[in-house]
Amino acid sequence: MAYEVTASRKRPQKLDELSGQEFVAATLRRSIETERIAHAYLFSGPRGVGKTSSARILAKSLNCLNGPTADPCGTCTNCKEIAQGNSLDVIEIDGASNTGVNDIREIKDEVLFAPSNSKFKIYIIDEVHMLSNSAFNALLKTIEEPPPYIVFIFATTEIHKVPATIKSRCQQFNFRLISTDVIKELLASISDESGLKYEDDALFWIAKEATGSLRDAYTLYDQVVSFSEGELTLEKIREKLGLVGLDQMNELAELMADGKAADVIEYGETILNTGVAIEQFVIDLSEYFRHILFIKHNIRKESLLGFNIERFSRKVIDSFSVQQLEYAVDLTFQLYRDIRYSLNQRFELDILLSKMSSLAVYISPEAIMNNIGMLRNELVTGSISPGSGTSVTPTAPVKQSVIEETGFEKPQDSGQAASEFFSKFRKNESPSVPVQERIVAQPEEEPAGEPELSSVELKNRLLKHLKSANMSLYAALSKAQRWELNDKILTLTFRSLFESSFVNRESSFIIDEMKKLFDKDIRIETVSNVEEQEKKEESDPQIDLVKSVFRGQLIRGE
């Protein structure tokens, strides 16, 4: 007997054999049993999940000599002809190769003739979304008012391309992806029937690679069985298909955790020499760090990890934080997107491995921003003196002695790596000046009055008010680079002369609104030339401090 591929040999012949599509099977069964048979059905869903098989089963159920029945016999002449694709009353049409209006006109002519030896004349049109608009329009009237013996069954993987006028005339059934566990059970059953020895990990890998498509799983299964030599193992699959094994990934990631860039690149060369493609290497690397990320989130389910958690390196799990693992996955995804357009894929891979060798010292942008905020607060509050590292904090409003140097406070809630980095920077502060006695005069007490209005409070309250009162002014004022309130004069600094001129023209309105909000007479001055402001910013000790830490330059937004 000639060899038959698993996908054809295991094609379901009854509704009960539709794996993973229980809702579709139950609905079709009920409609047949109650003789509520529609004149048009639309099956949609991903590839390889049973759409065409369901269409053939429905055709057999309707045209079985014992039917219509939800359980066709499979032995009568009609059932056998439909299963073999030889039935004159069940016409299968490939929508991808019969897209024109003339093809549909032929169908319109044929539906006038009754079925030859069956109860129904059934048209199965696969990939119906490939029909042209003219073809769809020609089909509309026939679908809406067909002869009583005509049934249309449409199948498509792209339901969004089917016109709404067609969908509204059909009963729609959405087929779902088949779960990994269901596919694995089916593969195990087939292996048991054929007497093939197998590892659960091997079947799980096949089921996972199929991504919900049973046909893809059967095709991949046939491929790996052909070189299995009587036993299906995951190691053999990875070796024959050019995949990176888990043990190799563990060893590579451990070298990354040690920060040994040279060893990482050399080991990457060793993996590639086994025949692994660069793109596959990047995919496996991304998947590995994704699994480690899941473990850091306390996920233990093997269906997500692909292996038992004990198979993963404990050193790798303990060496990297969640943020570092997310960064690693981002790096691999970025390379996978770019590598197909690269002039030298190997060069790109080496750069990736070099970057990932310093993964253990990577500091997330959030942690950096938190520490910058703390440094800024320390400078603003006077905890440290810019350039000297000396902290001077008065302890009383009377004569006082010199205060001992305290340096930077330890950053909090910003990540261990970031904290260690900034603590090193604090240790490298320039030595403090010799301690000398300093006398701070007690300020004269002023009579209590109304609280002083700050620039920040004025800005926030005014913008909030203008957002609902005058959107144009709100947009213009939002672009002000600086808000300075001195002596009831509000100075607004703009980069653009346009916003500055606009605010000047509307200054009387703004003054009136500020009078209502704050009960103060505040004048407005605008500045559009910011060269002096930029020079001032460049000499700002706070900015100098951050620039020296990160060896960067100041970048201003437009």
Summary of the structure (lengths in Angstrom):
residues: 558
radius of gyration: 36.7
end to end distance: 75.5
largest distance: 114.1
contacts: 1595
relative contact order: 0.05
helix: 53%
strand: 8%
